[in-house]
């Protein structure tokens, strides 16, 4: 790996954790410059909202996003000020807030749909589909292990 410190002798699990951190930082930087209106993290929150068949609660969204309720709330407040989401009381439980996407979020999705697909295509060029499937399986297991550790 060019331009990185010398890693010979480092055990693969430790190297992988460091590499994941580097990739996450570079992906966030690329996303922050790719999306003009919002940050990469704010965009990812919008993606996570779309994963739910019904508007998610803040707790459900935080779980899907992989962070705390407070962190998601801060991102959502910025998105709400920007007109991308609306926070509404749950009809069945007024203590819960539900996250609803607005027309502005739909327009954002439409604007970036094709450019995002092109970016992902470039990012994954020259990566064997079998290697990608193995990587997804390993990272899914790591994510599961992290969640198990938090529940203990």
C-alpha positions in Angstrom: 0.0 0.0 0.0 1.6 3.2 -1.2 2.1 6.2 1.0 1.3 4.3 4.2 3.7 3.5 7.0 5.5 0.1 7.0 3.2 -2.6 8.2 5.4 -5.7 7.8 4.9 -8.0 10.8 1.6 -6.5 11.9 -1.0 -9.2 12.4 -3.8 -9.2 9.8 -6.6 -8.5 12.2 -4.9 -5.3 13.5 -3.9 -4.3 10.0 -7.5 -4.8 8.8 -9.0 -2.6 11.6 -6.5 0.2 10.7 -7.3 -0.2 7.0 -11.0 0.0 7.7 -10.5 3.2 9.6 -8.4 4.7 6.7 -11.1 3.6 4.2 -13.9 5.1 6.3 -12.0 8.4 6.6 -11.3 8.5 2.8 -14.9 7.5 2.0 -16.2 10.3 4.2 -13.9 12.8 2.6 -14.9 11.7 -0.9 -18.6 11.8 0.1 -18.4 15.2 1.7 -17.0 16.6 -1.6 -19.3 14.6 -3.8 -22.5 15.7 -2.2 -22.8 19.5 -2.4 -25.9 20.1 -0.2 -25.2 17.7 2.8 -22.4 15.7 4.3 -21.7 12.0 3.7 -23.0 11.1 7.2 -26.2 13.1 6.6 -26.6 11.3 3.2 -26.1 7.9 4.9 -28.8 8.8 7.4 -31.2 9.4 4.5 -30.1 6.0 3.0 -30.8 4.3 6.3 -34.3 5.9 6.6 -35.1 4.4 3.2 -34.3 0.9 4.5 -37.4 0.9 6.6 -40.8 0.0 5.2 -42.4 2.6 7.5 -40.9 5.8 8.9 -38.4 4.7 11.6 -38.2 5.9 15.1 -35.0 7.6 16.2 -34.0 4.5 18.2 -34.5 2.2 15.1 -32.6 4.6 12.9 -29.7 4.9 15.4 -29.5 1.1 15.5 -29.4 0.9 11.7 -26.9 3.7 11.4 -24.6 2.1 14.0 -24.4 5.1 16.4 -26.1 6.6 19.4 -29.6 8.1 19.6 -27.9 11.5 20.3 -25.7 11.4 17.3 -28.5 10.5 14.9 -30.7 13.2 16.5 -28.0 15.9 15.8 -27.7 14.7 12.1 -31.5 14.7 11.8 -31.9 18.2 13.2 -29.5 19.5 10.6 -31.4 17.6 7.9 -34.6 19.0 9.2 -33.3 22.5 9.1 -32.3 21.9 5.5 -35.7 20.6 4.6 -34.7 16.9 3.9 -36.6 15.3 6.8 -39.5 16.0 9.1 -39.6 14.7 12.7 -43.1 13.8 13.8 -44.6 12.2 16.9 -45.6 8.6 16.6 -49.4 8.3 16.4 -49.4 5.4 18.8 -46.8 6.6 21.3 -46.3 10.4 21.5 -42.9 9.9 23.3 -41.4 8.4 20.1 -40.4 10.5 17.1 -40.6 9.2 13.6 -38.4 10.3 10.7 -40.2 11.2 7.5 -38.4 12.0 4.2 -39.6 15.2 2.4 -39.9 16.0 -1.3 -36.5 17.7 -1.0 -35.0 14.3 0.0 -36.6 12.6 -2.9 -35.2 15.3 -5.3 -31.8 14.8 -3.7 -32.0 11.1 -4.3 -33.1 11.6 -7.9 -30.2 14.1 -8.5 -27.5 11.8 -7.2 -28.9 8.4 -8.3 -26.9 8.1 -11.5 -23.7 9.9 -10.3 -23.7 7.6 -7.2 -24.0 4.5 -9.3 -21.1 5.7 -11.5 -19.0 6.5 -8.4 -19.6 3.1 -6.9 -18.8 1.4 -10.3 -15.4 3.3 -10.4 -14.7 2.5 -6.8 -15.2 -1.3 -7.3 -13.6 -1.6 -10.7 -11.1 -4.5 -11.0 -12.5 -6.2 -7.9 -13.5 -9.8 -8.4 -17.1 -10.5 -7.5 -16.1 -13.5 -5.5 -13.6 -11.4 -3.5 -16.3 -8.9 -3.0 -18.7 -11.5 -1.7 -16.1 -12.8 0.8 -15.4 -9.3 1.9 -19.1 -8.6 2.5 -19.4 -11.9 4.5 -16.3 -11.0 6.7 -17.4 -7.4 7.3 -21.0 -8.6 8.1 -19.6 -11.0 10.7 -17.4 -8.3 12.2 -20.4 -6.0 12.5 -22.3 -8.8 14.2 -19.5 -9.4 16.6 -19.3 -5.7 17.4 -23.1 -5.6 18.1 -22.8 -8.7 20.3 -20.0 -7.0 22.3 -22.2 -3.9 22.9 -25.0 -6.1 24.2 -22.9 -7.7 26.9 
